[in-house]
Amino acid sequence: MYVIVSYDISDDRRRFEIMSRLKAMGYVRVQRSLYMARGGSALAKDTARALTRLMGREDSVVILIIDGQTLNNAIKLGTANLSIISEPMVI
């Protein structure tokens, strides 16, 4: 399972605080306002609680929980790369 967080935050200070909190919680930046981490509903709920404290009224955050198969089936265009958090290779 994976947790995906996407946000739209115009205030630079709040955006930096949210970015820092996500990184501290183990998220990896995939795109400018898109972060991913391994986890399930517990991580998603913890993330929601942490980000709610940092958000302003005009901010927007979406938190999704997806399974590994859904991630593997994602259509990636251009330089999109989700291999940063892919399953470890067994050799």
Secondary structure, DSSP 8 states (H G I E B T S, - for coil): -EEEEEEE---HHHHHHHHHHHHHTT-EEEETTEEEEE--HHHHHHHHHHHHHH--TT-EEEEEEE-HHHHHT----TT---GGGS-----
